[in-house]
Amino acid sequence: MEPAGPELDLMSSGKKLSPKQQEDLTAAQNKAADDVILEYKSLIKQYPDKAIYPWALGQVYNEKNPLTEEEYCQQSIHIDSHFSPGYQCLAQLRVFAEMIRLRLTMSER
C-alpha cells in the first residue's frame, strides 16, 4: 500500500487546512476527477459493447450531476439489458428525485 499524500495526512490529523492548502487540495481533486472521466470516456470508445464503462462513468457524477449520471446509466442498460447495476443506478436516482420533490413540497407548506 502506498503511503498517503501530505494532504491526506493533514486532513486525518484534524488540523484545519489553510486557504492555500484547501485550494491546492480542491485543484488536485478536480484534476483526479477529470482524469477518471477521460479514462472512462476512452474505455467507452474502446469497448462500446461493455455496459460497465458508461455505468462507471455515471458513478463519477453521483450527486454532482444526477442528470448526467442518469444518461450514462441509461446508456449502460441500452448496451446490456441484463446489466443490473444500471437499473440499480436508475432506481437510486428515482429515490433521490423523490426525496427532493418531497422536501420541496414540505418547504412550501
C-alpha positions in Angstrom: 0.0 0.0 0.0 1.3 3.4 -0.9 1.7 6.0 1.9 -0.9 8.7 2.0 0.0 12.0 0.5 0.7 15.0 2.7 -2.8 16.4 2.1 -4.3 13.2 3.5 -2.0 13.3 6.5 -3.1 16.8 7.2 -6.8 16.0 6.8 -6.6 12.9 9.1 -4.7 14.8 11.7 -7.8 17.0 12.4 -5.8 20.2 11.6 -7.6 22.9 9.6 -6.3 23.4 6.1 -5.1 26.9 5.2 -6.9 28.6 2.3 -3.9 27.8 0.0 -3.9 24.1 1.1 -7.6 23.9 0.5 -7.2 25.5 -2.9 -4.4 23.0 -3.8 -6.4 20.1 -2.5 -9.5 21.1 -4.5 -7.4 21.5 -7.6 -5.9 18.1 -7.1 -9.3 16.5 -6.6 -10.7 18.2 -9.7 -7.7 17.0 -11.8 -8.2 13.5 -10.5 -11.9 13.5 -11.3 -11.1 14.9 -14.8 -8.5 12.2 -15.3 -11.1 9.5 -14.3 -13.7 11.0 -16.7 -11.2 11.0 -19.6 -10.2 7.4 -18.8 -13.8 6.1 -18.7 -14.7 8.0 -21.9 -11.7 6.4 -23.6 -12.8 3.0 -22.4 -16.3 3.6 -23.6 -14.9 4.3 -27.1 -12.6 1.3 -26.9 -15.2 -1.1 -25.7 -18.6 0.2 -26.9 -20.3 -3.1 -26.1 -19.4 -3.2 -22.4 -22.1 -1.7 -20.1 -19.7 -1.4 -17.2 -17.9 1.6 -18.6 -20.8 4.0 -19.1 -22.2 2.9 -15.7 -18.9 3.6 -14.0 -18.6 7.0 -15.7 -22.1 7.7 -14.4 -20.9 7.0 -10.9 -18.4 9.7 -11.1 -21.3 12.2 -11.5 -23.1 10.8 -8.4 -24.8 13.6 -6.6 -22.8 16.3 -8.5 -24.8 16.0 -11.7 -27.7 13.4 -11.4 -28.9 14.1 -15.0 -25.5 13.2 -16.4 -25.4 10.1 -14.2 -28.8 9.1 -15.4 -27.7 9.4 -19.1 -24.7 7.1 -18.5 -26.8 4.6 -16.5 -29.4 4.6 -19.3 -26.6 4.0 -21.8 -25.4 1.0 -19.8 -28.7 -0.8 -19.9 -29.1 0.0 -23.6 -25.9 -1.8 -24.2 -26.8 -4.7 -21.9 -30.5 -5.1 -20.9 -29.4 -7.6 -18.1 -26.8 -5.2 -16.5 -28.3 -4.9 -13.0 -26.0 -2.1 -11.8 -27.5 0.2 -14.5 -31.0 -0.5 -13.2 -29.9 0.0 -9.6 -28.4 3.3 -10.5 -31.7 4.5 -12.2 -33.7 3.3 -9.1 -31.4 5.2 -6.8 -31.8 8.3 -8.9 -35.6 8.0 -8.8 -35.4 7.7 -5.0 -33.1 10.8 -4.9 -35.5 12.7 -7.1 -38.5 11.8 -5.0 -36.7 12.9 -1.8 -36.0 16.3 -3.4 -39.6 16.6 -4.5 -40.9 15.8 -1.0 -38.6 18.3 0.6 -39.7 21.0 -1.8 -43.3 20.1 -1.2 -42.8 20.2 2.6 -41.0 23.6 2.4 -43.9 25.1 0.5 -46.3 24.4 3.4 
